[in-house]
Each structure stands twice: as C-alpha cells, then as structure tokens.
Amino acid sequence: MTAPPTGRDAGRDPAAAPKALLLSGEGRYSDPWHPFAETSAALAGLLREAGFGVAIPGDVDTALEELAGTADTDLPELLVVNVGLPRDGQPSPGTPVAAAGLVRWLGSGRPLLVSHSSSTSFVDSPEWESGLGGRWVRGTSMHPDYGPATVRIRPASGPVVEGMQDFTLLDERYSWLRTAPGITVHATHTHEGAEHPLMWSLLRQPPEDSPAGRTFYDALGHDAASYESPEHRELLGRAISWLTR
C-alpha cells in the first residue's frame, strides 16, 4: 500500500505536480569517469522530495530540440543539467535546433540547476557560459584527487546557506573555474593557497520585457557518495526552493 503524500505533496494531484526536466549524461554526453545514472537518480530523488515530477529523457540533444519547439505553457518548471562533455568531435549542443532550445531556456526566465561536470559541456554555446555564470576551461581548470573535501560556507551569501556550517564529504573539488563577476558564491574550498567557488547562484540578465532567470551551479556531485552527505542534500534542497519560489 502506498503511503499518503505528506508535506508539500499533501493534497496534490500527482499529475498536477510541477515538472522538472533532468538532462542526464546519456549517449554522447556520458564519459568513463562519471556515474551519471547514479548521480541523476540522486538528483531526481531530491527533486521528488521537493514535490516535482521528474522526466529524464534518453537523449540530451533531442530533449533540447523539443525545448526549442514547445509552447511556453508546456515547458517544464525547472531544467536540471547533469551531463558530460561529448568527445566525438561533434558540436555540443549537437544540432542548431538543440542549441536554439538551450538558448531559449536561458532567455526564458525559467530556473536552471546545474551539476558538476555540466560546466565542461555545451562548449559551442557562448550563452551557456553566460547563463551558468562560469565554466570549466580545458588546460586551466582541474581538480585534486577524489577524496575528503572540506566545503567552506559563506554565511553572508544569502538564505541558501543561512545557519549552515562548514562540512566535509567525499567528492572532487573543481578548481580554477572561470567565473563571471555577477555570481553570488555560497561555498568554496581551498587549494594551493587559493579559494575556489564550489556553489554559486546567478540572476540571469533577461531579454527585453522578460523576467530574470535564476541559475544555481553545484560543482560537487561527482558520484553517489556526494549525495549521501546530509549537508550537501540540505544545500541542494534549499537551492531548489530558491530557484522555484
């Protein structure tokens, strides 16, 4: 017997739940280093806890192409990106229509949650870097070996981290990312004497007469162990609330 919904889901028709589209590292957006099926399942669980219905399409470029042609009223309420960098020599996004779908979302005022290696992807879309607030730069960005990572909270950076303390988890620590001046950094780590952002938010500049869009980037999340951290889960839950309130 299925337990009745509680909290945010209480009294809600499941069919009427807000929809999140989760792009996962399938096909050409997979790689040998990241267990995308595990991390996307963990993200989907967090989204469902927040009251969302979650769709994980089988092909990233096809899903982006559909965003280009979908009516405004039928777009999902949240786009979540958890993908890798295609290494097949083809563009990323893979087609002009897929690129148009990504650009449409970034300019739509709708929220965007981005995880870990997604900052390496969509290299042929300059709008991706500006909408994300930064990116991984090949030959410059790096991470120390996977292992215990100390995450340092910036307590004055807003309600996403209010009352939270520094914590440690198993993960990769992305370093030397290129970031935009308009981001708000919520958490960092220290490597080689420098402080590097691990989580940030951004209010995307909208086209004329459009609302501002919200972006949250989480450089953590290499594997499922990262999502076993209660502090990491709490931060992502707060990020989802901030994105969609």
C-alpha positions in Angstrom: 0.0 0.0 0.0 1.4 3.4 -1.0 1.8 5.9 1.8 -0.3 9.1 1.5 1.6 12.2 0.4 2.9 14.5 3.1 4.4 18.0 3.4 4.4 19.8 0.1 2.8 16.9 -1.7 -0.2 16.6 0.7 -3.5 17.1 -1.1 -1.8 17.4 -4.5 -2.8 15.5 -7.6 0.5 13.9 -8.8 -0.5 14.8 -12.4 -0.5 18.5 -11.3 2.9 18.4 -9.7 5.4 20.9 -11.2 7.6 19.2 -13.8 11.4 19.1 -13.8 13.3 18.1 -16.9 16.6 16.4 -15.9 19.2 16.0 -18.7 21.5 13.2 -17.7 24.8 12.0 -19.2 23.4 9.5 -21.6 24.9 8.6 -25.0 27.4 11.1 -26.3 27.1 13.1 -23.1 28.4 10.3 -21.0 32.0 9.7 -20.1 34.2 7.0 -18.4 34.6 9.0 -15.2 31.2 10.0 -14.0 28.4 7.5 -13.0 25.6 9.7 -14.4 22.9 7.2 -13.8 23.7 7.2 -10.1 24.0 11.0 -9.7 20.9 11.7 -11.8 18.9 9.2 -9.7 20.1 11.1 -6.6 19.1 14.4 -8.1 15.8 13.0 -9.1 15.2 11.9 -5.6 15.9 15.4 -4.2 13.5 16.9 -6.8 10.7 14.5 -5.9 11.2 15.3 -2.2 10.7 18.9 -3.2 7.4 18.0 -4.9 8.4 17.7 -8.5 7.6 15.2 -11.1 10.8 14.3 -12.9 11.4 13.4 -16.5 14.8 12.0 -17.6 14.9 11.8 -21.4 17.1 9.3 -23.1 18.9 11.8 -25.5 20.1 15.2 -24.4 20.1 16.8 -27.9 16.6 15.6 -28.7 15.3 17.0 -25.4 16.9 20.4 -26.1 15.4 20.3 -29.6 12.0 19.8 -28.1 12.5 22.8 -25.8 13.0 24.9 -28.9 9.6 24.0 -30.3 7.5 23.5 -27.1 4.7 26.1 -26.3 5.5 28.3 -23.3 2.6 26.8 -21.4 4.0 23.3 -21.9 7.6 23.9 -20.8 8.7 22.3 -17.5 9.1 24.5 -14.5 12.7 23.6 -13.9 15.6 22.4 -16.1 18.3 20.3 -14.4 21.5 19.6 -16.2 23.9 16.7 -15.2 25.9 15.9 -18.3 29.5 15.5 -19.5 31.4 16.8 -22.5 31.0 14.9 -25.8 34.3 13.8 -27.1 33.2 12.6 -30.5 34.3 15.7 -32.4 30.7 16.8 -33.0 29.3 20.1 -31.7 27.9 20.5 -28.2 24.9 21.1 -28.3 24.7 18.6 -31.1 22.4 20.4 -33.6 21.4 24.0 -34.4 17.9 23.3 -33.1 19.3 21.8 -29.8 21.4 24.9 -29.4 18.3 27.1 -30.0 16.4 25.1 -27.3 19.2 25.8 -24.8 19.3 29.4 -25.7 15.6 29.7 -25.4 15.6 28.3 -21.9 18.4 30.6 -20.8 16.4 33.6 -22.0 13.0 32.4 -20.8 13.3 33.5 -17.2 12.8 29.9 -16.1 15.1 28.3 -13.4 18.2 26.2 -14.1 20.0 23.8 -11.7 23.4 22.7 -13.0 25.6 19.9 -11.6 29.3 19.1 -11.5 30.7 18.2 -14.9 28.0 20.1 -16.8 30.3 23.1 -16.6 32.6 21.3 -19.0 29.8 20.8 -21.6 27.9 22.8 -24.4 31.3 24.3 -25.4 29.8 25.6 -28.7 27.2 27.8 -26.9 28.6 31.1 -25.5 25.2 31.6 -24.0 25.8 28.5 -21.8 28.7 30.1 -20.0 26.9 33.4 -19.5 23.8 31.7 -18.3 25.7 29.4 -16.0 27.9 32.2 -14.7 31.2 30.4 -15.5 32.6 27.2 -16.9 35.5 24.7 -16.8 38.4 25.8 -19.1 40.4 23.0 -20.6 44.1 23.4 -19.8 43.4 25.7 -16.9 40.7 24.2 -14.7 41.4 21.0 -12.7 40.6 19.1 -9.6 42.8 17.4 -6.9 42.4 13.7 -6.5 39.0 12.5 -5.4 38.7 12.2 -1.6 37.6 14.0 1.5 36.7 17.6 0.6 36.2 20.4 3.0 33.4 22.7 1.9 33.5 26.2 3.4 30.2 28.1 3.7 30.0 31.8 3.0 27.4 32.7 5.7 26.6 36.2 4.4 25.8 34.9 0.9 22.0 34.5 1.4 19.2 32.2 2.6 20.5 29.2 0.7 23.3 28.8 3.3 21.8 30.6 6.3 22.7 28.8 9.5 24.8 26.2 7.8 28.4 25.3 8.9 31.4 24.1 7.0 31.4 20.4 6.3 33.4 17.5 4.7 32.3 15.0 2.2 33.8 12.6 -0.4 34.0 14.4 -3.8 36.1 16.2 -6.4 37.0 19.8 -5.8 36.8 21.7 -9.0 39.5 24.4 -9.1 40.4 27.4 -11.4 37.0 27.6 -13.0 36.4 30.7 -15.0 33.6 32.7 -13.3 31.5 35.8 -14.1 31.6 38.8 -11.8 27.8 38.7 -11.3 27.7 35.4 -9.5 27.0 35.0 -5.7 29.3 32.4 -4.3 27.8 30.3 -1.5 30.5 27.7 -0.8 34.2 27.3 -1.6 37.2 25.1 -1.0 40.9 26.0 -0.7 43.6 24.5 -3.0 47.2 25.7 -3.5 46.6 28.7 -1.2 43.6 29.9 -3.3 39.9 29.9 -2.6 37.8 28.3 -5.3 34.0 28.5 -5.7 32.0 25.3 -5.4 28.5 26.6 -5.3 27.1 29.8 -6.8 23.9 31.4 -7.8 23.2 33.9 -10.6 20.3 36.1 -11.7 20.5 35.8 -15.5 20.0 39.0 -17.5 16.8 38.6 -19.4 15.9 39.8 -22.9 13.8 42.9 -23.1 10.4 42.6 -21.4 11.3 39.2 -19.9 11.7 38.2 -16.3 15.2 37.5 -14.8 16.0 33.8 -14.7 17.7 32.1 -11.8 20.7 29.7 -12.0 22.3 27.6 -9.3 25.5 25.7 -10.0 26.9 22.9 -7.8 30.4 21.9 -8.7 30.1 18.9 -6.3 28.3 15.7 -7.2 30.9 13.5 -8.8 29.3 10.3 -7.6 26.5 8.9 -5.4 28.7 9.2 -2.3 28.5 13.0 -2.6 24.7 12.9 -2.2 25.0 10.8 0.9 26.2 13.9 2.7 23.3 15.4 4.7 24.8 18.9 4.3 25.1 18.6 0.6 21.5 17.4 0.3 20.3 20.2 2.5 22.1 22.8 0.4 20.6 21.4 -2.8 17.1 21.3 -1.3 17.5 25.0 -0.4 18.8 25.7 -3.8 15.7 24.1 -5.4 13.5 26.2 -3.2 15.4 29.4 -4.1 15.2 28.6 -7.8 11.5 27.9 -7.9 9.9 30.1 -5.2 
